[in-house]
Amino acid sequence: MQLDDQDRRLLRFYQEDPSLSAAALAERTDMTRATCWRRLEKLTAAGIIQGRRAVIDWVRLGYEVEVSLRITLDKTQAGAFDTVIAQARDIPEVIEIQTFLGRIDLRLSVIARDMRHYQDIYRSRILTLPHIADLEPLMRVATIKQTESLPL
């Protein structure tokens, strides 16, 4: 889908505050309400806008530790990726799973209340995942930049 300047302006305001009504977005983008609504519908139908979501600060909920686990799998085992991913999805403290091409196959983001809680998760749930050939934990010290906004 080809975006014009009005689409980009609409998306800029929408990603800033997706809770804005079509009327408020129309006012900010200098469009009529009907035009704004049609464009939002078109962008949604094209899959550019995929929905709204709540962003919850898990640190404020008592999760003080985040560890990124870089995992290399034993790829000689048939179905290693699918098995590990399926089991990792069942660990509530795993908040993100990514796959990669290269030496590292997977990255899991794990949150925990404190180091004792992380050690429990690591020993009882992570180390029991099958087909792991190598595992490298990286503990998050600080988040310098975090955004999902696109430069439109």
Backbone as ProteinMPNN parsed JSONL, in Angstrom:
{"seq_chain_A": "MQLDDQDRRLLRFYQEDPSLSAAALAERTDMTRATCWRRLEKLTAAGIIQGRRAVIDWVRLGYEVEVSLRITLDKTQAGAFDTVIAQARDIPEVIEIQTFLGRIDLRLSVIARDMRHYQDIYRSRILTLPHIADLEPLMRVATIKQTESLPL", "coords_chain_A": {"N_chain_A": [[0.839, -1.177, 0.0], [0.575, 2.181, -0.841], [1.589, 4.992, 0.908], [0.4, 8.284, 1.536], [1.093, 11.776, 2.286], [-0.938, 12.574, 4.065], [-1.747, 10.128, 5.18], [0.619, 9.406, 6.533], [0.805, 11.533, 8.352], [-1.527, 11.095, 9.827], [-0.916, 8.55, 10.914], [1.301, 9.265, 12.5], [0.126, 10.834, 14.555], [-1.668, 8.943, 15.503], [-0.058, 6.795, 16.462], [1.174, 8.141, 18.512], [-0.934, 8.541, 20.322], [-3.105, 6.21, 20.571], [-5.609, 6.115, 21.695], [-7.109, 8.254, 20.951], [-10.1, 9.614, 19.615], [-11.757, 9.239, 16.394], [-12.731, 11.709, 15.668], [-11.116, 13.492, 17.168], [-8.612, 12.827, 16.102], [-9.089, 13.588, 13.464], [-9.348, 16.341, 13.738], [-6.749, 17.042, 14.608], [-5.235, 16.29, 12.428], [-6.181, 17.798, 10.425], [-8.322, 16.929, 8.817], [-11.53, 15.837, 7.559], [-13.94, 14.254, 9.685], [-15.088, 11.956, 8.536], [-13.304, 11.384, 6.423], [-10.974, 10.898, 7.873], [-11.781, 8.631, 9.36], [-12.263, 6.792, 7.25], [-9.661, 6.542, 6.229], [-8.321, 5.455, 8.458], [-9.659, 2.996, 8.589], [-8.88, 1.921, 6.101], [-6.086, 1.733, 6.477], [-6.061, -0.097, 8.554], [-7.301, -2.339, 7.36], [-5.35, -2.912, 5.483], [-3.443, -3.945, 7.082], [-1.54, -2.352, 8.23], [-2.138, -0.847, 10.495], [-2.469, -2.671, 13.302], [-3.878, -2.939, 15.604], [-4.686, -1.985, 19.012], [-2.965, -1.677, 22.149], [-2.361, -2.289, 25.615], [0.243, -0.934, 27.521], [2.092, -2.116, 30.029], [3.853, -1.329, 32.894], [6.058, -3.413, 34.07], [7.979, -3.264, 36.049], [6.92, -1.585, 37.979], [5.103, -3.297, 38.975], [6.526, -4.921, 40.554], [8.517, -6.493, 39.404], [11.766, -6.639, 39.225], [13.978, -7.536, 37.867], [15.39, -8.202, 34.714], [16.337, -10.482, 32.31], [18.093, -11.321, 29.438], [18.198, -14.099, 27.523], [20.37, -15.698, 25.481], [20.193, -18.224, 23.236], [21.564, -21.168, 21.898], [20.661, -23.817, 19.908], [20.642, -27.424, 19.811], [20.74, -28.405, 16.809], [20.691, -30.81, 15.552], [18.687, -32.305, 16.425], [15.519, -33.247, 15.491], [12.829, -31.024, 15.104], [13.613, -29.32, 17.143], [13.482, -26.468, 17.416], [10.664, -25.948, 17.386], [9.803, -27.434, 19.622], [11.21, -26.275, 21.817], [10.336, -23.612, 21.657], [7.561, -23.931, 22.047], [7.522, -24.912, 24.7], [8.783, -22.79, 26.041], [6.941, -20.753, 25.703], [5.062, -21.434, 27.589], [6.076, -20.593, 29.988], [5.383, -18.289, 32.315], [6.922, -16.02, 33.024], [8.508, -15.518, 30.852], [8.638, -13.037, 28.652], [9.11, -12.368, 26.075], [9.927, -13.863, 22.977], [12.277, -14.473, 20.562], [13.447, -15.408, 17.329], [16.443, -16.197, 15.479], [18.743, -15.963, 12.71], [21.866, -17.445, 12.312], [24.608, -17.773, 14.662], [23.345, -17.627, 17.162], [20.248, -18.93, 18.079], [17.802, -18.457, 19.405], [16.25, -15.918, 21.433], [15.304, -15.23, 24.644], [13.367, -13.155, 26.676], [13.309, -12.709, 30.04], [11.538, -12.018, 32.976], [11.745, -11.233, 36.46], [10.964, -11.122, 39.972], [13.086, -10.682, 41.735], [16.586, -11.5, 42.227], [16.688, -14.019, 43.468], [14.203, -15.098, 42.734], [14.61, -15.113, 39.937], [16.73, -16.99, 39.777], [15.349, -19.276, 40.58], [13.474, -19.558, 38.473], [15.287, -19.88, 36.356], [16.71, -22.24, 37.043], [14.635, -24.172, 37.414], [12.921, -23.957, 35.198], [14.101, -22.874, 32.81], [16.636, -24.185, 32.414], [15.663, -26.722, 32.124], [14.597, -26.857, 29.638], [14.478, -28.568, 26.539], [17.052, -29.625, 24.157], [19.025, -27.601, 24.256], [22.073, -26.295, 23.365], [23.853, -24.282, 23.987], [23.877, -21.533, 26.243], [23.524, -18.17, 26.991], [23.285, -15.834, 29.409], [22.24, -12.442, 29.659], [22.117, -9.738, 31.662], [19.833, -7.141, 32.073], [20.766, -3.849, 32.598], [20.136, -1.149, 32.262], [17.61, 0.632, 30.49], [18.003, 2.426, 27.699], [16.815, 3.497, 25.393], [13.542, 3.034, 24.311], [11.139, 2.31, 22.126], [8.291, 2.006, 20.033], [7.454, 3.55, 18.111], [7.332, 4.72, 14.798], [9.435, 6.537, 12.53], [7.65, 8.578, 10.982]], "CA_chain_A": [[0.0, 0.0, 0.0], [1.33, 3.418, -0.944], [1.136, 5.993, 1.87], [0.619, 9.683, 1.173], [1.429, 12.627, 3.436], [-2.039, 12.546, 5.031], [-1.654, 8.843, 5.897], [1.76, 9.48, 7.456], [0.439, 12.46, 9.434], [-2.517, 10.378, 10.632], [-0.202, 7.516, 11.664], [2.118, 9.93, 13.526], [-0.739, 11.175, 15.695], [-2.29, 7.714, 16.014], [0.9, 6.048, 17.276], [1.399, 8.951, 19.702], [-2.033, 8.307, 21.254], [-4.137, 5.42, 19.869], [-6.922, 6.231, 22.333], [-7.827, 9.394, 20.388], [-11.25, 9.294, 18.763], [-11.592, 9.654, 15.0], [-12.989, 13.154, 15.629], [-9.922, 14.168, 17.667], [-7.564, 12.629, 15.096], [-9.441, 14.404, 12.303], [-9.023, 17.73, 14.078], [-5.291, 17.205, 14.664], [-4.637, 16.069, 11.105], [-6.841, 18.721, 9.496], [-9.167, 16.153, 7.903], [-12.897, 15.668, 8.046], [-14.088, 13.031, 10.489], [-15.352, 10.837, 7.619], [-12.047, 11.068, 5.728], [-10.083, 10.302, 8.865], [-12.302, 7.29, 9.653], [-12.002, 5.935, 6.079], [-8.23, 6.269, 6.166], [-8.015, 4.503, 9.532], [-10.179, 1.694, 8.152], [-8.013, 1.46, 5.005], [-4.798, 1.355, 7.064], [-6.304, -1.317, 9.329], [-7.549, -3.426, 6.397], [-4.072, -3.223, 4.83], [-2.558, -4.561, 8.063], [-0.56, -1.388, 8.735], [-2.573, -0.715, 11.886], [-2.825, -4.028, 13.702], [-4.654, -2.926, 16.829], [-4.209, -1.188, 20.14], [-2.6, -2.532, 23.259], [-1.961, -1.622, 26.847], [1.639, -1.124, 27.885], [2.12, -2.19, 31.483], [5.202, -1.221, 33.451], [6.198, -4.568, 34.961], [8.815, -2.888, 37.192], [5.996, -1.053, 38.996], [4.376, -4.437, 39.531], [7.413, -5.677, 41.422], [9.502, -7.294, 38.67], [12.948, -5.792, 39.228], [15.068, -8.161, 37.117], [15.14, -8.689, 33.355], [17.504, -11.158, 31.748], [17.971, -11.754, 28.058], [18.904, -15.377, 27.367], [20.699, -16.047, 24.09], [20.217, -19.693, 23.234], [21.922, -21.927, 20.702], [20.026, -25.128, 20.015], [21.218, -28.606, 19.162], [19.906, -28.505, 15.608], [20.669, -32.173, 15.029], [17.436, -32.881, 16.922], [14.356, -32.853, 14.686], [11.798, -30.304, 15.839], [14.174, -28.632, 18.314], [12.921, -25.117, 17.505], [9.242, -25.994, 17.758], [9.665, -27.959, 20.984], [11.69, -25.283, 22.783], [9.432, -22.457, 21.607], [6.293, -24.308, 22.689], [7.712, -24.987, 26.153], [9.119, -21.45, 26.54], [5.676, -19.997, 25.748], [4.329, -21.814, 28.797], [6.716, -20.003, 31.175], [4.765, -16.966, 32.414], [7.915, -14.956, 33.157], [9.109, -15.247, 29.542], [7.778, -12.005, 28.074], [9.401, -12.21, 24.651], [10.701, -14.933, 22.335], [12.688, -14.1, 19.214], [14.314, -16.371, 16.65], [17.482, -15.545, 14.694], [19.618, -16.736, 11.831], [23.24, -17.241, 12.755], [25.079, -18.604, 15.77], [22.296, -17.623, 18.181], [18.98, -19.355, 17.491], [16.667, -17.875, 20.118], [16.469, -15.016, 22.55], [14.168, -15.151, 25.549], [13.409, -12.129, 27.72], [12.724, -13.269, 31.255], [11.45, -11.07, 34.087], [11.634, -11.855, 37.785], [10.814, -10.152, 41.064], [14.416, -10.418, 42.285], [17.557, -12.506, 41.769], [16.289, -15.34, 43.978], [13.12, -15.546, 41.855], [15.219, -15.437, 38.652], [17.456, -18.257, 39.934], [14.341, -20.332, 40.602], [12.983, -19.704, 37.087], [16.406, -20.372, 35.552], [17.011, -23.639, 37.365], [13.504, -25.097, 37.309], [12.183, -23.875, 33.939], [14.946, -22.613, 31.636], [17.607, -25.261, 32.234], [14.969, -27.971, 31.791], [14.181, -26.837, 28.234], [15.276, -29.541, 25.776], [17.8, -29.286, 22.937], [19.881, -26.425, 24.401], [23.493, -26.587, 23.237], [24.571, -23.22, 24.679], [22.984, -20.537, 26.815], [24.259, -17.022, 27.51], [22.4, -14.831, 30.012], [22.666, -11.051, 29.697], [21.216, -9.045, 32.57], [19.566, -5.745, 31.719], [21.18, -2.892, 33.612], [19.351, 0.061, 32.037], [16.995, 0.81, 29.177], [18.384, 3.755, 27.234], [15.761, 3.924, 24.472], [12.554, 1.997, 24.045], [10.027, 2.893, 21.399], [7.744, 1.281, 18.901], [7.025, 4.583, 17.166], [8.108, 4.791, 13.563], [9.688, 7.915, 12.093], [6.776, 8.845, 9.819]], "C_chain_A": [[0.886, 1.244, 0.0], [0.739, 4.436, 0.042], [1.387, 7.398, 1.328], [0.903, 10.481, 2.449], [0.328, 12.617, 4.487], [-2.024, 11.247, 5.846], [-0.537, 8.89, 6.929], [1.453, 10.401, 8.636], [-0.555, 11.788, 10.375], [-1.828, 9.319, 11.492], [0.69, 8.111, 12.76], [1.281, 10.231, 14.763], [-1.344, 9.918, 16.322], [-1.313, 6.932, 16.886], [1.277, 6.817, 18.533], [0.341, 8.665, 20.768], [-3.149, 7.547, 20.56], [-5.52, 5.49, 20.519], [-7.724, 7.415, 21.797], [-8.988, 8.917, 19.52], [-10.951, 9.743, 17.336], [-11.814, 11.155, 14.875], [-11.753, 13.932, 16.083], [-8.766, 14.033, 16.677], [-7.819, 13.501, 13.868], [-9.067, 15.864, 12.544], [-7.518, 17.961, 14.042], [-4.632, 17.081, 13.3], [-5.247, 16.95, 10.025], [-7.591, 17.972, 8.397], [-10.607, 16.211, 8.413], [-12.953, 14.366, 8.829], [-14.278, 11.81, 9.585], [-14.076, 10.412, 6.892], [-11.071, 10.372, 6.67], [-10.495, 8.865, 9.158], [-12.009, 6.334, 8.494], [-10.526, 5.568, 5.98], [-7.799, 5.293, 7.258], [-8.468, 3.099, 9.143], [-9.301, 1.095, 7.054], [-6.67, 0.974, 5.547], [-4.927, 0.08, 7.902], [-6.504, -2.508, 8.399], [-6.26, -3.857, 5.7], [-3.085, -3.873, 5.794], [-1.485, -3.63, 8.596], [-0.863, -1.081, 10.196], [-3.085, -2.085, 12.297], [-3.574, -4.083, 15.022], [-4.055, -2.002, 17.857], [-3.83, -2.149, 21.251], [-2.25, -1.686, 24.47], [-0.493, -1.928, 27.109], [1.708, -1.027, 29.405], [3.563, -2.173, 31.949], [5.38, -2.34, 34.478], [7.103, -4.278, 36.147], [7.931, -2.363, 38.324], [5.147, -2.154, 39.625], [5.283, -5.357, 40.341], [8.414, -6.569, 40.719], [10.728, -6.429, 38.433], [14.066, -6.298, 38.312], [14.578, -8.551, 35.725], [16.438, -9.272, 32.829], [17.168, -11.581, 30.332], [18.812, -13.017, 27.916], [19.117, -15.655, 25.877], [20.961, -17.539, 24.061], [20.635, -20.215, 21.865], [21.371, -23.328, 20.911], [20.867, -26.213, 19.362], [20.329, -28.903, 17.961], [19.937, -29.886, 14.961], [19.383, -32.879, 15.468], [16.267, -32.356, 16.084], [13.337, -32.146, 15.576], [12.291, -29.537, 17.045], [13.564, -27.246, 18.492], [11.492, -25.162, 18.036], [9.041, -26.45, 19.197], [10.063, -26.913, 22.019], [10.751, -24.078, 22.812], [8.116, -22.771, 22.304], [6.433, -24.344, 24.207], [8.026, -23.614, 26.756], [7.869, -20.572, 26.626], [4.893, -20.267, 27.021], [4.941, -21.267, 30.078], [6.19, -18.575, 31.301], [5.756, -15.811, 32.472], [8.685, -14.686, 31.866], [8.172, -14.28, 28.827], [8.037, -11.776, 26.587], [10.243, -13.389, 24.18], [11.007, -14.454, 20.922], [13.545, -15.212, 18.633], [15.271, -15.602, 15.736], [18.111, -16.525, 13.71], [21.033, -16.448, 12.297], [23.58, -18.161, 13.911], [24.042, -18.714, 16.879], [20.974, -17.979, 17.502], [17.773, -18.648, 18.095], [17.143, -16.847, 21.119], [15.182, -14.974, 23.351], [14.387, -13.972, 26.484], [12.635, -12.674, 28.899], [12.688, -12.174, 32.313], [11.263, -11.846, 35.383], [11.532, -10.758, 38.842], [12.17, -9.733, 41.628], [15.338, -11.54, 41.812], [17.205, -13.905, 42.262], [15.171, -15.926, 43.093], [13.683, -15.937, 40.481], [15.953, -16.779, 38.719], [16.487, -19.434, 39.944], [13.8, -20.61, 39.197], [14.059, -20.363, 36.227], [16.641, -21.861, 35.79], [15.846, -24.579, 37.085], [12.799, -25.069, 35.953], [13.062, -23.707, 32.709], [15.914, -23.768, 31.389], [16.956, -26.604, 31.912], [14.439, -27.979, 30.359], [15.071, -27.795, 27.446], [16.085, -28.891, 24.653], [18.684, -28.046, 23.048], [21.342, -26.866, 24.336], [24.322, -25.546, 23.984], [23.572, -22.155, 25.107], [23.825, -19.408, 27.392], [23.275, -16.015, 28.086], [23.038, -13.444, 29.986], [21.661, -10.306, 30.565], [21.079, -7.589, 32.155], [19.964, -4.859, 32.896], [20.331, -1.626, 33.493], [18.747, 0.007, 30.645], [17.265, 2.246, 28.762], [17.316, 4.314, 26.299], [14.834, 2.75, 24.241], [11.369, 2.667, 23.368], [9.54, 1.918, 20.34], [7.253, 2.263, 17.855], [7.953, 4.602, 15.969], [8.337, 6.246, 13.178], [8.903, 8.217, 10.814], [6.78, 10.313, 9.427]], "O_chain_A": [[1.843, 1.329, 0.77], [-0.461, 4.709, 0.015], [2.433, 7.675, 0.741], [0.945, 9.925, 3.547], [0.621, 12.649, 5.683], [-2.26, 11.264, 7.054], [-0.722, 8.464, 8.069], [1.795, 10.094, 9.777], [-0.43, 11.906, 11.594], [-2.127, 9.204, 12.681], [0.822, 7.523, 13.833], [1.683, 9.919, 15.884], [-1.511, 9.848, 17.539], [-1.699, 6.451, 17.951], [1.665, 6.206, 19.529], [0.653, 8.556, 21.953], [-4.057, 8.168, 20.008], [-6.494, 4.984, 19.961], [-8.894, 7.572, 22.146], [-8.867, 7.937, 18.785], [-10.026, 10.517, 17.093], [-11.159, 11.81, 14.065], [-11.382, 14.923, 15.453], [-8.03, 14.99, 16.437], [-6.891, 14.078, 13.302], [-8.536, 16.534, 11.659], [-7.059, 18.969, 13.503], [-3.595, 17.694, 13.046], [-4.876, 16.86, 8.855], [-7.514, 18.32, 7.219], [-10.86, 16.589, 9.557], [-12.112, 13.485, 8.652], [-13.699, 10.753, 9.836], [-13.802, 9.219, 6.761], [-10.429, 9.386, 6.307], [-9.646, 7.974, 9.2], [-11.565, 5.207, 8.712], [-10.182, 4.424, 5.683], [-6.993, 4.398, 7.003], [-7.738, 2.129, 9.347], [-9.012, -0.101, 7.074], [-6.171, -0.071, 5.13], [-4.001, -0.729, 7.948], [-5.933, -3.575, 8.628], [-6.096, -5.03, 5.365], [-2.01, -4.306, 5.38], [-0.605, -4.066, 9.339], [0.039, -1.057, 11.034], [-4.032, -2.601, 11.703], [-3.875, -5.172, 15.511], [-3.055, -1.327, 17.612], [-4.303, -3.285, 21.298], [-1.89, -0.515, 24.349], [-0.048, -3.062, 26.935], [1.417, 0.018, 29.986], [4.395, -2.927, 31.444], [4.913, -2.233, 35.612], [7.017, -4.97, 37.161], [8.17, -2.666, 39.493], [4.546, -1.959, 40.681], [4.869, -6.436, 40.762], [9.105, -7.342, 41.382], [10.73, -5.581, 37.541], [15.002, -5.556, 38.017], [13.51, -9.143, 35.566], [17.495, -8.643, 32.893], [16.098, -12.128, 30.065], [20.017, -12.992, 28.167], [18.161, -15.824, 25.12], [21.832, -18.05, 24.766], [20.139, -19.776, 20.828], [21.586, -23.947, 21.954], [21.688, -25.949, 18.484], [19.299, -29.567, 18.083], [19.286, -30.11, 13.94], [19.038, -33.934, 14.935], [16.063, -31.146, 15.989], [13.023, -32.617, 16.669], [11.491, -29.137, 17.891], [13.169, -26.883, 19.6], [11.159, -24.493, 19.015], [8.197, -25.906, 19.91], [9.338, -26.689, 22.988], [10.413, -23.582, 23.886], [7.613, -21.952, 23.074], [5.556, -23.859, 24.922], [7.582, -23.31, 27.863], [7.755, -19.74, 27.527], [4.139, -19.409, 27.479], [4.377, -21.46, 31.155], [6.52, -17.729, 30.47], [5.442, -14.716, 32.003], [9.44, -13.716, 31.795], [7.06, -14.643, 28.445], [7.276, -11.076, 25.919], [11.144, -13.851, 24.88], [10.103, -14.076, 20.176], [14.283, -15.879, 19.358], [14.959, -14.503, 15.277], [18.019, -17.743, 13.865], [21.353, -15.311, 12.642], [22.935, -19.189, 14.12], [23.878, -19.78, 17.472], [20.623, -17.401, 16.474], [16.837, -18.283, 17.384], [18.279, -16.89, 21.593], [14.106, -14.718, 22.81], [15.479, -13.808, 27.029], [11.469, -13.051, 28.783], [13.682, -11.481, 32.528], [10.71, -12.945, 35.405], [11.958, -9.623, 38.629], [12.376, -8.565, 41.958], [14.91, -12.429, 41.077], [17.406, -14.88, 41.537], [15.2, -17.108, 42.75], [13.293, -16.961, 39.919], [15.813, -17.609, 37.821], [16.783, -20.482, 39.369], [13.683, -21.765, 38.789], [13.776, -21.287, 35.464], [16.756, -22.64, 34.844], [16.054, -25.676, 36.568], [12.145, -26.044, 35.584], [12.805, -24.325, 31.676], [16.001, -24.274, 30.27], [17.638, -27.528, 31.469], [13.893, -28.985, 29.907], [16.282, -27.833, 27.66], [15.826, -27.754, 24.259], [19.063, -27.484, 22.02], [21.795, -27.69, 25.131], [25.366, -25.87, 24.55], [22.57, -21.906, 24.437], [24.733, -19.65, 28.188], [22.509, -15.404, 27.34], [24.229, -13.293, 30.258], [20.477, -10.252, 30.233], [22.068, -6.896, 31.917], [19.554, -5.088, 34.034], [19.861, -1.093, 34.498], [19.315, -0.596, 29.734], [16.799, 3.18, 29.414], [16.953, 5.486, 26.407], [15.272, 1.623, 24.007], [10.681, 3.492, 23.969], [10.308, 1.106, 19.824], [6.7, 1.863, 16.83], [9.174, 4.514, 16.095], [7.502, 7.1, 13.477], [9.435, 8.12, 9.708], [6.102, 10.7, 8.475]]}, "name": "protein", "num_of_chains": 1, "seq": "MQLDDQDRRLLRFYQEDPSLSAAALAERTDMTRATCWRRLEKLTAAGIIQGRRAVIDWVRLGYEVEVSLRITLDKTQAGAFDTVIAQARDIPEVIEIQTFLGRIDLRLSVIARDMRHYQDIYRSRILTLPHIADLEPLMRVATIKQTESLPL"}
